[in-house]
Amino acid sequence: MEKRVLLAIVLSFIVLYGYQAIFPPPRPEPVQRQAEGQAPPAVIGEPPAPPPAAAVAPQPQLEEAEPLVADAQEREIVVENEFVRGVFSTRGAVLTSWRLKRYADDDGSPHDVVPARAPANAPKPFSLTLDDPALTARLAQALFKPSAEAVEISADGATLAFEYRDASGLAARKQFVLGRESPYEILFTAEVATPAGPVNPVVNWGPALGSGVVTSGMTYSPSSQPIFYKDGDVSRIGFGDIAAHRVVEGNLGFGGVDDHYFLSAVLPAGQPVRLQYEPAPVTLEGADSPLQFVSWSVLYPAPPKDARFYAGPKDFDVLASIDRDLVRAIHFGIFSPLVVPLLRALNWVNGYVGNYGFSIIVLTILINLAMFPLRHKSVVSMRKMQELQPEMKAIQERYAKLKVSDPARQKMNVELMNLYRERGVNPASGCVPMLLTLPVLFAFYSMLSVAIELRGAPFVLWIRDLSVYDPWFVTPVVMGATQFVQTKLTPATADPAQQRIMLLMPLIFMTMFIWAPSGLVLYWTVSNMWAIGQQVVTNKLIGPPAQRTVRPPAERKLKTAGAGKSEAAAAKERK
């Protein structure tokens, strides 16, 4: 394969990597923005539009009303199984903590999808908003009576209910069905009655996920952002675009907020709903910039009954067990048809190996072993092209003084094609096999970039988390060194200037991969080492390159003419 083709492939990968690293995922199609002073559109049934979920209004004066059904004091109700530990507060009957036991934070504690550093006065998950601010505030401060002191979530699920009623006629009941289909799924039912009659409340989740640190949409650690699935497409709204896409409504497959590895979302199951998003800033003393969380709420066309909510990891198998469309929350990119089999293969290998670092090595070897014939054919074709370089250069030098537009220059292409035909070389046979391996390479890259299986997965020694960069930067340096050796061993078929550019590629890649997840760098390093070994084996199989002496054009023509005469004489003798 000509070096210029290889250079184009490498540069295309750099462009792909750079695009994903610099630009956030594609923005959704703009929703219709409301005119100034016009009420936002409502869903079927014209339910009341929810107020901004993160807006903090002055607390109205609460009228005294004697509680008829209420708890005596504020306390916490713990729900727990081997996967999660949730904490509900009887004040407002809201979720205050939802810790995922199998996913630890940097301090070693289970990851909490309810951010601890969110605004203190922001809504908590499953708080309710009514048309009347005073009634909303009363529900938020009410002490709901729980149905149990603590709940152990069994394999068949568990139910926890909260109830409140006072003398003014305000009554509310919330019911949570936990762990019926998945340990991370919550079925929520809300019933609210006011002195004026039953009402349809807005269900707030409040600030969701993440540390509040806003990034520029980098591939490896995007900040929390709105996400929804509608009309067969997943839309992700960049943090800076929330104000322009605050309201999303219609028949959604799912909608909520996600970050790189976790998701909090509602699954409307075909019901038309209205989602509303709001930035929720938190100013920290001494900080250069405030933390920014994304707060969201959902409005159903009728009071929610067994409304499905998900708060957990973006694990492919877990999401698929709940809803096949929910797996689209994982941003696999355009190579998802290849990424999913690779992810399943990685998990299958890890079932035997027990270490995701070694599993990456084993899977990389298996993939490269399967692609061995293609790469071998490519290297053989490149060797043939390398052997033709002196003769090709001689032909090109004869036409070097002609302009590109000169018709006589077309003869150069004719001579080159005749040379290829005479030597039995196909110029494209070197690059086509290599191009066939690129989708697998990109798919593996995409898979390792988003797979939650690598989060917190140790490898050896100093690499304690394959989803983050190598703290000692050893693997990127080794990767750059192996790529340099691979480049030096590859048959050179380009001019010296292009060869020098190719020798710079290892340094460019090493710089790019400094902050890449160590699991991805490990894959690339093992691939380079395999390519080096395969190049050595191929060189031994095909032997050293043949040395050809380039003859002047006149000599070649004379020899050809002599050969023609000899053949004619031989034919005459045979007669």
Residue, then its C-alpha position, 0 to 999 in steps of 0.5 A: m500500500e502506498k504511503r500516501v494511502l496509509l497517511a490518509i488513513v492515519l489522518s482520517f483517524i486523527v480527524l475522527y478522534g479530534y472531532q469527538a474530543i473537541f465537539p460534543p455529540p450532535r445537537p437535537e433538532p430545535v424544538q419550537r420556541q415559545a413566543e415572548g409572553q406566550a404560554p408554553p405548549a401543553v401536552i394532550g389533555e392540556p395539563p398545566a405547564p410546570p414551572p422551571a424545575a430549578a427555579v427557587a421562588p420565595q416561600p409563600q406563607l403557609e396556613e396552619a392546618e391540622p395534620l390528620v394522617a402524618d408522621a410524628q417527626e422527620r426521619e429516613i426510610v432505607v430501601e436496600n438490596e445487593f445493588v442499591r441503597g436508597v434513602f427516602s425522607t418522610r418530609g415530602a416523601v422524596l428520595t434523598s440518596w440512591r447509592l449504587k453499591r457496585y460503582a464506587d467514587d474516587d473516595g471508595s464510597p458507592h456512587d450516588v446518583v442524587p448529587a450531594r453538592a446540588p443546590a440545597n433548596a432545589p427539588k429532590p427526586f419525586s417531589l411534586t409541583l402543583d399550580d398553587p405555590a402555597l400547596t406545593a410548599r405545604l407538600a414539600q414540608a409535610l411529614f408523610k407517614p410511611s408504610a414501613e420503617a425499612v424495606e429489604i428489596s427482594a427478587d420480586g421487588a418491594t413496595l413503599a408508600f407514603e401518605y399525608r392528609d390534613a384538615s384543609g382538604l389537602a391529601a397526597r399519596k406516593q407509592f414506590v415499587l422498587g426492584r420489580e424488573s431491575p434493581y435500578e428501576i422505580l415505579f412511581t404512583a402519585e395521587v394528590a387532592t386539594p380542597a378544589g378537587p384532584v390535581n395532576p402534579v408535575v413530578n420533579w427529579g431535580p438536579a441529576l447526576g454528575s459532579g457539577v463540573v461542566t466540561s466542553g463535551m469531551t469524549y471521555s468525561p462529558s458533563s451531565q446533559p439532557i437526553f431523550y429518545k424521540d421518533g427513532d433518534v436520540s438527542r443530547i443537548g449540550f449544557g450551553d444549549i439548555a436555555a434554547h431547548r428547555v421544553v421537550e414534549g411528545n411520545l418519548g421512548f425515554g428522557g432525562v439526564d445522563d453523564h458518561y456512565f450513568l442515567s436518570a430517566v423516565l420511560p413513558a411507555g407511549q404516553p405523551v409527556r412534557l419534559q422540562y430542563e433547567p440549569a441548577p448552579v451552585t456557587l462554592e466559596g473560593a471556586d473560579s466558577p460555579l458548579q452546574f447541575v441539570s435539573w429536570s421534571v416530567l408532566y404526564p397527561a394524567p396523574p402518574k400511575d406506575a410511571r417507570f423511572y430509571a436511575g442507574p448505570k449505562d450498562f448495556d445488559v441492564l438497560a436492554s433488560i428494561d427496554r431495548d430502546l434504552v440502550r441507545a443512551i450509550h453513545f456507541g457512535i456510528f459503529s454500534p453494530l460492531v461495538v455491541p458484539l465486541l462488548r459482549a465478547l469482552n465480557w465473555v472473555n472477562g468471565y474466564v480471565g477475571n481482569y478487564g486489562f488482561s481481557i482487553i489483551v486477549l480480545t485484541i490478540l483474537i481480533n488481530l489473529a482473525m485479521f492476520p490474512l488481510r494484513h499479510k496480504s496487505v504487507v505482501s502487496m506493499r513489498k511488491m510496490q516497494e520493489l517497483q519504486p526504483e522503476m516507478k521513480a525513473i518513469q516519474e523523473r522522465y515526465a517531471k518537467l512536464k506540467v500536469s495539464d500537458p497531454a504528454r504527461q498522460k503517457m506517464n500513467v500509461e507506463l506506470m500501469n504497464l509496469y504494474r501489469e508486467r510485474g503483476v502488481n495491483p496498486a489497490s491490493g495493499c490498501v483495501p485489506m487494511l481498509l477492511t480492518l478500520p471499522v473494527l479498529f474504530a468500533f473497539y476504540s468507541m467501545l472502550s471509550v464508553a464501556i462502564e465495565l472499565r470504570g474502576a476496573p484495575f489492571v496491574l500495579w499502578i493502573r487501578d482504573l482502566s477508564v482513566y488515564d495512566p497516572w504515570f504515563v507509562t503506557p502512552v510512552v510504550m504505545g508511541a515507541t511500539q508505533f515508531v518501531q512498527t512504522k520503521l518496519t513497514p515497507a517504505t513506498a513513499d518519497p522521503a518527505q512523506q516518510r518523515i511525516m509518517l515517522l512523526m505520527p507516533l509522536i502525535f498519537m502518543t501526545m493524543f493518548i496521554w489523557a486517554p483511558s488506559g484501557l484504550v491505550l493498552y489496546w492500541t499498544v497490544s495492537n502495535m506489538w502484534a503488528i510488529g510481530q506479524q511484520v517480522v513473520t511476514n518478512k521471513l515468509i516472503g524473504p528480503p526484497a528483490q534488488r532490481t536495476v533500473r535500465p535506461p528506456a532505450e536499453r529496455k526497448l532494445k532488449t524487448a525488440g531483441a526478445g521479439k526477434s528471438e521469439a520470431a526466429a524460434a518460431k521459424e525454426r519450429k516450422 
